[in-house]
Amino acid sequence: MIAVQGLTKVYGHRTALDAVSFEVPKGEIFGFVGPNGAGKTTTLRILASLLEPTAGRAFVDGADVMRQPDLVHDRLGYMPDFFGVYDQLTATEYLDFYAACYRIPRARRTKIAADLLELVGLADRRDQSVDTLSRGLKQRLCLARALVHDPAVLLLDEPASGLDPRARVEMREILKELQRMGKTIVISSHILPELTELCTMIGIIDQGRMRATGPVQDVIRELTSGRRLRIMVMGRRDEAVAILKALPSIRTVDMINGAIEAQYEGDDATAASILQALTGAGISVSGFSQLEGGLEDAFLKATSEDVG
Amino acid sequence: MNRVAVALWNPIVAKEYRSRMRTWRSPVAMTVYILLLGGLGWAIFSAMSASARNVFSGSPANYGQALFLSLVIFQMVLLAFITPALTAGAISSERERQTIDLLFVTKLPSFSILWGKLLASMSFVFLLLLLSVPIFSLVFLFGGIELDQVLAAFLVTAVAALTLGVIGIACSTAFRRTLPATVAAYGASFILLAGSLLYGLLFPTSIDPNATAAPAPPAVSYLSPLLPLITIGTSQPVTWYGIGSGFSSGGGGGMMCSGTPGGGQQCVPLYANGKGVASPIYRNPPQPTGATIPSGLFAGWQYWQATVTLQLLISLAALVLSVILIPPTRHLPWQRRTRAAAGGS
């Protein structure tokens, strides 16, 4: 659905993007992660035909962003990281204006505006002036605006920035709903736990270079050495640690807050055999879980490597 | 709707109308405009009534002409202040609010964004012009001014305002921030209104005593709408401005000439030492009639026709410049070469 090939953008002597390539298949939520200034916004602006790349090509639903900007705009909804709203317009008029800019006939615009306000939970604010809405509500309205022409692809630049936790959860629910509707979504963010839960694919970018890209768990596995287990036992903790250390698949064992955290090399079957080894030795295991959230480790590892 | 209608009428116009008319600024601006113009009209009207009661001097037609002249020039100056303020922020404020990208990703072509902004701003200026019509009808109480003069004056004012508007839009497109755009737009208006007249003062047309046509101010000075407004109001050709005294080397000693108030020339033969003789020679070249330009680039045109043509040309140039500058990914010839070189390396 989205294909980026060797995208390079040079501003004077500064290389903002250096041969970035990735693909996002239809229906995926692609998390675009990187520190500030890594090139996330530059990539998204090129994808939205708002910026010209120095070299490389990019396609949205088969349309070339440089040669067919009209087709791209037709298929893509874009929500920038920072945006203003017009004064003196109500939420309904705001959406109606953008729907008109997409040449949607007047008869359909009223229904589209009402449906979208319902989708983003702003139905009761339809007649409120947009400049009086809170930041969270403006973000939601802007998301609704990006959807007025029912695009197949959504580009969201930091959609959760500046939102309180509740607004963030609500935004996440809306995005999940949009994924169920079959939209392909690209989100740039640096709030990592949120992306782990929401995204199906991820790309880590740093200093203009793509450090890793692919399905979330694959990227984490690729970048973090081994997986982690948290094990709780009833007494005989030292014995349990000794058993774990003796196993060939275990790499490190730590005690954290009374629980054992073990890093191991292998897959789910290896984890099952570790549990068997403990219970087989008569250890009472009260908790045994694989640790999620390795994205943070993966991100730190990917962005700390000096590729130069 | 056909393609032309789609390009000319677009949602930006409707949105701009709506948000402009919902603020308190618009009615206040209209009221202040009418009060200023009406105040001037009333002041001149009362001064004339007072002087007509005391001394019988001049005819009501002269009063009408003086009132009309004052009003059209004051209206032009007012619009020169208002129009840049309306248009200089049109594009740059969208950039500052970061709303312009949201427009660029829609199906609206860049030209429609420009056109919509221009149409919305100019509609307000034309509304102000329309509001001033009842004040101008005062002139007809005195007579001395015909309807076609009023129409010509309004045409010149409207075209000049349009030019200032398009220049404002071009400045707004060229500068990223509203403040420099506004300063540049006011600078351009000043040059257009006063700078062009200054040119005529600094570089007046030299008088050629052998010319068969009466002298006229240099063509650059027709850029200013003030010149045609004065000629429309007075129905007289311009003889008091932009025509200097000149030297001619014909006939051995040469002559020094200068314009006379009647539009003729007065030439004084010169001796070798440059001192003129006591008795000047009066020449009487063909007299300009009505408000027609007697000579130069626009010979035979009405003053207002020359001004309107020049202003429309400037508007067109400014509009083309804006269309080139506004798109987020613009393709200028040298940029295309750079990109091709970078892409190929």
Contacts between the chains, C-beta under 8 A, distances in Angstrom:
chain1	res1	chain2	res2	distance
A	8	B	342	8.0
A	10	B	342	7.0
A	45	B	101	7.8
A	48	B	101	7.6
A	48	B	105	5.5
A	49	B	104	7.8
A	49	B	105	7.4
A	49	B	328	7.7
A	49	B	329	6.6
A	50	B	101	5.6
A	50	B	104	5.9
A	50	B	105	6.9
A	50	B	328	4.7
A	50	B	329	7.1
A	51	B	328	6.8
A	51	B	329	6.6
A	52	B	329	4.3
A	52	B	339	7.0
A	54	B	339	6.8
A	54	B	342	4.8
A	54	B	343	7.3
A	55	B	342	5.7
A	55	B	343	4.5
A	66	B	329	7.3
A	69	B	329	7.5
A	70	B	107	6.9
A	73	B	105	5.2
A	73	B	106	6.5
A	73	B	107	6.2
A	74	B	107	7.0
A	76	B	105	7.2
A	78	B	101	7.4
A	78	B	102	7.7
A	78	B	105	4.8
A	80	B	98	6.6
A	80	B	101	5.6
A	80	B	102	7.3
A	82	B	98	5.5
A	83	B	97	8.0
A	83	B	98	5.2
A	83	B	99	6.5
A	83	B	101	7.7
A	83	B	102	6.4
A	84	B	96	7.9
A	84	B	97	3.2
A	84	B	98	5.3
A	84	B	99	5.0
A	85	B	97	8.0
A	85	B	99	7.4
A	86	B	15	7.0
A	86	B	19	6.0
A	86	B	97	8.0
A	86	B	99	6.8
A	87	B	19	6.1
A	87	B	23	7.8
A	88	B	18	6.9
A	88	B	19	3.9
A	88	B	22	4.3
A	88	B	23	6.4
A	89	B	15	7.1
A	89	B	18	7.0
A	89	B	19	6.2
A	93	B	15	7.9
A	93	B	18	7.1
A	97	B	11	5.5
A	97	B	14	7.8
A	97	B	15	4.9
A	98	B	102	7.2
A	98	B	106	6.5
A	100	B	10	7.9
A	100	B	11	3.6
A	100	B	14	7.6
A	101	B	10	7.8
A	101	B	11	5.3
A	101	B	12	7.9
A	101	B	103	6.6
A	101	B	106	3.7
A	101	B	107	6.6
A	101	B	108	4.9
A	102	B	106	5.4
A	102	B	107	5.3
A	103	B	6	7.8
A	103	B	107	5.2
A	145	B	102	7.0
